[in-house]
Amino acid sequence: MQPVISIRNLNHYFGRDQLRKQVLFDVNLEIHVGEIVIMTGPSGSGKTTLLTLMGGLRSPQSGSLKVLGQELCGASAAELTLTRRHNGYIFQSHNLHHSLTALQNVKMGLELHFHLSLREMEARSAEMLEHVGLGNRINYFPDDLSGGQKQRVAIARALVSHPKIVLADEPTAALDKKSGRDVVTLMQTLAREQGCTILLVTHDNRILDIADRIVQMEDGKLTNDSVLNVAA
Ligand SMILES: Nc1ncnc2c1ncn2[C@@H]1O[C@H](COP(=O)(O)OP(=O)(O)OP(=O)(O)O)[C@@H](O)[C@H]1O
């Protein structure tokens, strides 16, 4: 079966001329449908850069990076935008809109899905909030929710459109041990239900066991790729 993400000889540079600095070196990686892959590595090793390239949030410069069969290296802005629509994103600081309720925040995850009516969007968003255990908080604003609850709203927003790929950057960094654990277990359950693929960047050793595979980044290079839950 074709990998969901296929990366070959990917290099990436920031800056120009004398300030040009290489941050990714000859990265090769394949991620398959339904896999949960965790990427770890020291600060500044290039994890977020790689994640944003895979998500179509920045343009790959050299090598090959295919997402769902689409080559992103040399892709147009319109093609990158299309790629972004296949993805759900979850970030460290949840990025919720403070002036919108939980329901309105989740509904934003459906706004590019033009075939749905407003009523359908609201119904699906409410159902998703129910699913993440916040059925009784749908009209709360983010400031009235705990850190773990906010992150669950962010998960609901990322998954409400049933994306094929979920990219998560340090989703537990701002959470205590129990909330962090709850959040990743929830991501794992939803991903299994929806058959989506997760790539999760983390420094949090407490959640490594949810991964099928752990890849290690060091100084812009992938140094290790270990398969864990072979039988899972
Ligand atoms: N927009 C940018 N312009 C210039 N350099 C950048 C930019 N973004 C990242 N870098 C540099 O690229 C390298 C990799 O950064 P990146 O954020 O990908 O690392 P990381 O492994 O995600 O780090 P952390 O774990 O601290 O988030 C670092 O040296 C960083 O300073």
The ligand as a MOL file (V3000), in Angstrom:
LIG
                    3D

  0  0  0     0  0            999 V3000
M  V30 BEGIN CTAB
M  V30 COUNTS 31 33 0 0 0
M  V30 BEGIN ATOM
M  V30 1 N 11.8970 30.5330 10.5420 0
M  V30 2 C 13.1710 30.2150 10.8240 0
M  V30 3 N 14.1870 30.9780 10.3740 0
M  V30 4 C 15.4740 30.6510 10.6370 0
M  V30 5 N 15.8550 29.5780 11.3540 0
M  V30 6 C 14.8810 28.8000 11.8510 0
M  V30 7 C 13.4900 29.0710 11.6150 0
M  V30 8 N 12.7390 28.1080 12.2280 0
M  V30 9 C 13.6350 27.2780 12.8130 0
M  V30 10 N 14.9060 27.6900 12.5930 0
M  V30 11 C 16.1370 27.0040 13.0490 0
M  V30 12 O 16.0940 25.6840 12.5360 0
M  V30 13 C 16.5910 24.7490 13.4860 0
M  V30 14 C 15.5330 23.6880 13.7630 0
M  V30 15 O 14.4350 24.3020 14.4540 0
M  V30 16 P 13.1000 23.5010 14.8230 0
M  V30 17 O 12.1400 24.4790 15.4110 0
M  V30 18 O 12.6540 22.7330 13.6390 0
M  V30 19 O 13.6550 22.5040 15.9440 0
M  V30 20 P 12.8500 21.6060 16.9900 0
M  V30 21 O 13.5680 20.2990 17.0080 0
M  V30 22 O 11.4130 21.6060 16.6390 0
M  V30 23 O 13.0940 22.3770 18.3500 0
M  V30 24 P 12.1500 22.4530 19.6850 0
M  V30 25 O 12.1370 21.0720 20.2510 0
M  V30 26 O 12.8830 23.4300 20.5420 0
M  V30 27 O 10.8080 22.9530 19.2440 0
M  V30 28 C 16.9890 25.5660 14.7140 0
M  V30 29 O 18.3770 25.8140 14.6290 0
M  V30 30 C 16.2030 26.8430 14.5530 0
M  V30 31 O 16.9010 27.9210 15.1330 0
M  V30 END ATOM
M  V30 BEGIN BOND
M  V30 1 1 1 2
M  V30 2 1 2 3
M  V30 3 2 2 7
M  V30 4 2 3 4
M  V30 5 1 4 5
M  V30 6 2 5 6
M  V30 7 1 6 7
M  V30 8 1 6 10
M  V30 9 1 7 8
M  V30 10 2 8 9
M  V30 11 1 9 10
M  V30 12 1 10 11
M  V30 13 1 11 12
M  V30 14 1 11 30
M  V30 15 1 12 13
M  V30 16 1 13 14
M  V30 17 1 13 28
M  V30 18 1 14 15
M  V30 19 1 15 16
M  V30 20 2 16 17
M  V30 21 1 16 18
M  V30 22 1 16 19
M  V30 23 1 19 20
M  V30 24 2 20 21
M  V30 25 1 20 22
M  V30 26 1 20 23
M  V30 27 1 23 24
M  V30 28 2 24 25
M  V30 29 1 24 26
M  V30 30 1 24 27
M  V30 31 1 28 29
M  V30 32 1 28 30
M  V30 33 1 30 31
M  V30 END BOND
M  V30 END CTAB
M  END
